[in-house]
Amino acid sequence: MRYNVAIVGATGAVGREMLQTLSERNFPVENVYALASKSSVGKEVSFGENKVLKILNLEEFDFSKANIALFSAGSDTAKKYAPIASKKGCISIDNSSCYRMDEQVPLIVPEVNPEHIYNFKKKNIIANPNCSTIQMVVALAPLHKKYKIKKVYVSTYQAVSGAGKLAMDELFNQTKGVYVNDSALPEQFTKKIAFNVIPHIDNFVDDGFTKEEWKMNVETKKILDPTIEVTANCVRVPVFIGHSESIFIDCEKNIDEKEARNLLKSSNGITVIDHRADEGYVSPIEVAGEDDVYISRIRQNPSQSKSLLFWCVSDNLRKGAALNTVQIAELLIAKDLVKKL
């Protein structure tokens, strides 16, 4: 069977990546509808190597034509249009933060909690987690199953693409400006991002953490285990694509470092590159365009037998967004949960 798929926000960086991912993974599509706002109607986006799609008006689209809608157009758009799609029998998979903590909407990372997929029927909506959460829980899941993680301390080093195309443009223009004596003022970020790091992603909340840091805590609880405590410090760095995370875990059981490394190596969606030598680890520039979560620098504090520290890197536009969304759609098909039109 083949399926009709709508991409909401098809002109954005993640929307385009969704189209690319559908093509690369040979998703069984019959028709693909590229949707965006009225101002983008008539523009063209690529689907695969040879096919070009015309942008259609989201406001006028009849979602009864689609089996599945992949949303990547922000919370306001998802809040308005995902229920419309869902009432038409189209399953919505949303990449924004709109539905992530809705108790009636499953929050899915297919390698981690595929069993939660059946809960989508309450609203016909599935949420895609935050990009920084996705790569972290992929790494944590096999370790939690074996050692029972109690606490996670994570510092993130997040690429500007997580804030969208305009943010990527700002990094490019500011970097170029350094060499032509053009001191462009920040617009997408609170401070200059070129040759700098900014310890601030999303809005601040009352306890001094940011909403991005809060998301990593509550989403991990919903996906993996409500008893896990996550303390995050999220930082924006002058990298175009690829989020990096330094993760420290504290567990209930003693950890054998060699065993933990083998667990990670044998887990779906993870590649371990961990050699204690120059270049024996992965950096974000090397994972752009890759599907897996990459793990390096696995080590223990000699005085803490129940802890482990490691470095985790992933393409935030792929596994952190587009790929995970498409994998959720693939899971729906594998479980025969998509209705025929």
C-alpha positions in Angstrom: 0.0 0.0 0.0 1.1 3.5 -0.7 0.2 6.7 1.2 -0.6 10.3 0.7 1.6 12.6 2.8 1.3 16.3 3.5 4.3 18.3 4.6 3.2 21.4 6.5 5.9 24.0 6.5 7.6 22.6 3.4 9.6 25.7 2.6 11.5 25.7 5.9 14.8 24.0 6.7 13.1 21.0 8.5 10.3 20.8 6.0 12.8 20.5 3.1 14.7 17.9 5.2 11.5 15.9 5.6 11.0 15.8 1.9 14.6 14.7 1.4 14.3 12.0 4.1 11.0 10.6 2.7 12.8 10.2 -0.7 16.0 8.8 0.7 14.2 6.2 2.8 11.9 5.2 -0.1 8.8 5.9 2.0 5.8 4.4 0.2 4.2 7.6 -1.0 1.5 7.9 -3.6 1.2 11.7 -3.5 3.2 14.3 -1.5 1.5 17.7 -0.8 3.9 20.5 0.0 2.0 23.0 2.1 2.9 26.5 3.4 1.4 29.9 3.9 -0.3 31.9 1.2 2.8 34.0 0.5 4.7 30.8 -0.6 2.1 29.4 -2.9 3.6 28.6 -6.3 7.1 28.3 -5.1 8.9 25.0 -5.8 10.6 22.5 -3.5 12.6 19.4 -4.4 11.4 15.9 -3.7 14.1 13.4 -4.4 16.6 13.8 -7.2 14.2 14.6 -10.1 10.8 15.6 -8.8 9.7 19.2 -8.0 6.6 20.1 -6.0 4.6 23.3 -6.2 3.7 24.8 -2.8 0.0 24.7 -2.0 -1.9 27.0 0.3 -2.2 25.4 3.8 -5.3 27.4 4.5 -7.2 25.9 1.6 -5.9 22.3 1.7 -8.3 19.5 2.3 -6.6 17.1 4.7 -9.0 14.3 3.8 -6.7 13.8 0.8 -3.8 12.8 3.1 -3.2 9.7 5.3 -0.4 11.4 7.3 0.6 15.1 7.8 4.1 16.0 9.0 4.1 19.4 10.6 7.1 21.7 10.9 5.7 25.1 10.9 5.7 26.2 14.6 3.3 25.8 17.5 0.7 28.3 16.4 0.3 26.6 13.0 0.2 23.1 14.7 -2.4 24.3 17.2 -4.7 25.5 14.5 -4.3 23.0 11.7 -3.3 19.6 13.4 -6.8 19.2 14.9 -8.4 20.1 11.5 -6.2 17.4 9.8 -7.0 14.9 12.5 -10.7 15.4 12.3 -10.4 14.6 8.6 -8.8 11.2 9.4 -5.3 12.4 8.7 -2.8 11.5 11.4 -0.7 14.5 12.4 2.9 14.2 13.5 4.0 17.5 14.9 7.6 18.7 15.2 6.7 21.8 17.3 6.4 22.0 21.1 2.6 22.5 20.9 1.5 18.9 21.9 4.6 17.4 23.5 3.4 17.6 27.1 -0.3 16.9 26.2 -1.3 13.8 28.2 -3.4 12.6 25.4 -0.6 12.9 22.8 2.3 10.4 22.7 5.8 11.7 22.5 7.7 9.3 20.4 11.3 8.3 19.7 11.0 5.0 17.8 14.2 3.5 19.1 13.2 4.3 22.7 9.4 4.0 23.3 7.7 2.6 20.2 5.1 0.9 22.4 3.6 4.4 23.1 2.5 4.8 19.5 -0.9 3.3 20.1 -1.9 6.2 22.3 -2.2 8.6 19.3 -5.9 7.5 18.7 -7.2 9.9 21.4 -6.5 13.0 19.3 -5.0 11.5 16.1 -1.9 13.5 16.9 1.7 12.4 17.7 4.4 14.7 19.0 8.0 14.8 17.9 10.3 15.6 20.9 12.8 18.5 21.1 15.9 18.0 19.1 18.3 18.0 22.1 16.0 15.6 23.9 15.8 13.1 21.0 19.5 12.4 20.7 20.0 12.3 24.5 17.2 9.7 25.1 18.5 7.5 22.2 21.8 7.4 24.1 20.3 7.0 27.5 17.7 4.2 26.8 20.1 1.2 26.6 22.0 2.4 29.7 18.8 3.0 31.6 17.5 -0.5 30.8 20.7 -2.0 32.2 21.7 0.3 35.1 18.6 2.3 36.0 19.5 6.0 35.6 18.6 8.2 38.5 20.1 11.6 37.5 21.3 13.1 34.3 23.5 16.2 34.1 23.8 17.5 30.5 25.5 20.5 28.9 24.4 21.1 25.3 26.3 22.9 22.5 23.5 23.6 20.0 23.8 24.5 16.4 22.1 27.7 15.0 20.0 25.6 12.6 17.9 24.7 15.7 16.6 28.3 15.5 15.8 28.2 11.8 17.1 29.4 8.5 17.3 33.1 9.5 19.5 32.1 12.4 21.8 30.3 10.0 21.9 33.3 7.8 22.8 35.5 10.8 25.8 33.3 11.7 27.0 33.4 8.1 26.6 37.2 7.7 28.2 37.9 11.1 31.1 35.7 10.4 31.6 37.2 6.9 31.3 40.7 8.5 34.3 40.1 10.8 36.5 40.1 7.7 34.9 43.1 6.0 34.6 45.3 9.1 30.8 45.0 9.2 29.5 44.9 12.8 26.0 43.5 12.1 23.8 43.7 15.1 22.1 40.5 16.4 18.5 39.9 15.3 17.8 36.2 15.8 19.9 35.8 19.0 20.3 37.9 22.1 24.0 38.4 21.5 26.4 38.1 18.6 26.7 34.4 17.7 29.8 34.5 15.4 33.0 33.6 17.3 30.9 33.5 20.5 28.7 31.2 22.6 25.4 32.1 24.2 24.2 30.4 27.4 20.6 31.1 26.6 18.2 29.1 24.4 14.4 29.9 24.5 12.7 32.0 27.3 13.7 32.0 30.9 11.3 30.5 33.4 10.8 31.4 37.1 13.5 29.1 38.5 16.3 30.6 36.4 16.4 27.7 33.9 15.3 28.3 30.3 12.4 26.6 28.6 14.8 24.6 26.5 16.4 23.2 29.7 12.9 22.5 31.1 12.0 20.6 27.9 14.9 18.3 28.3 13.8 17.4 31.8 10.0 16.9 31.3 10.3 15.3 27.9 12.8 12.7 29.1 10.5 11.8 31.9 7.6 11.4 29.5 9.5 9.3 27.0 11.8 7.2 29.2 11.0 7.2 32.9 9.2 9.8 35.1 11.6 9.1 38.0 14.7 10.4 36.1 15.9 13.8 37.1 17.5 15.9 34.3 19.5 19.0 35.0 20.4 20.8 31.7 22.5 23.8 30.7 21.8 24.7 27.1 24.2 26.8 25.1 24.0 28.1 21.5 27.3 27.8 19.6 28.5 29.1 16.2 28.0 25.8 14.4 25.6 25.5 11.4 24.4 21.9 11.8 24.8 19.3 14.6 24.0 19.5 18.3 26.6 18.2 20.8 26.0 17.2 24.4 28.3 16.4 27.3 26.3 13.9 29.4 26.9 12.6 32.9 24.6 9.9 34.4 24.3 8.7 37.9 22.7 5.2 38.2 21.3 2.8 40.8 23.6 0.0 39.8 27.3 -0.3 39.3 28.5 0.4 35.8 31.1 -1.6 33.9 32.6 0.8 31.4 33.4 -1.9 28.8 29.9 -3.4 29.1 28.3 0.0 28.8 30.4 0.7 25.6 29.2 -2.6 24.1 25.6 -1.9 25.0 25.8 1.4 23.2 27.5 -0.2 20.2 24.8 -2.8 19.8 21.9 -0.4 20.1 19.8 0.7 17.1 20.4 4.3 16.0 23.8 4.6 17.7 27.3 4.7 16.4 30.2 4.6 18.8 33.5 6.2 17.8 35.6 6.2 20.9 39.4 6.0 20.5 41.6 7.7 23.1 43.8 9.4 20.6 43.8 12.5 18.4 40.7 12.4 16.1 39.3 9.4 18.0 36.0 11.2 18.6 33.2 12.8 16.6 32.5 16.5 16.2 29.3 18.1 14.8 30.8 18.9 11.4 31.2 15.2 10.8 27.6 14.2 11.5 25.9 16.6 9.2 23.7 14.5 6.9 24.0 11.4 9.1 21.1 9.6 10.7 22.6 8.0 13.8 23.4 9.5 17.2 27.2 9.4 17.6 28.8 8.7 21.0 32.5 9.3 22.0 34.6 9.9 25.1 32.9 7.2 27.2 34.6 7.1 30.6 34.0 6.7 34.3 35.1 8.7 37.3 37.3 6.2 39.1 35.7 7.2 42.5 32.1 6.8 41.2 31.3 3.3 40.2 27.6 4.1 39.4 28.3 7.0 37.0 29.3 7.4 33.4 30.3 10.4 31.3 30.2 10.6 27.5 30.0 12.9 24.4 26.9 12.7 22.2 26.6 14.4 18.7 23.8 14.3 16.2 22.4 16.1 13.1 19.6 18.2 14.7 17.8 18.7 11.4 17.7 14.9 10.7 17.5 12.7 13.8 16.6 15.8 15.9 13.6 16.7 13.6 12.9 15.4 10.1 14.2 11.8 10.4 12.5 11.1 13.7 9.2 12.4 12.3 9.5 10.1 9.2 10.5 7.2 11.5 7.3 7.8 13.5 5.3 7.6 10.2 7.2 4.4 9.3 6.3 3.0 12.7 2.6 3.7 12.1 2.7 1.8 8.9 4.6 -1.1 10.4 2.0 -1.4 13.1 -0.8 -1.1 10.5 -2.2 2.0 12.2 -2.8 4.1 9.1 -6.3 4.1 7.7 -6.9 3.7 4.0 -8.4 6.7 2.3 
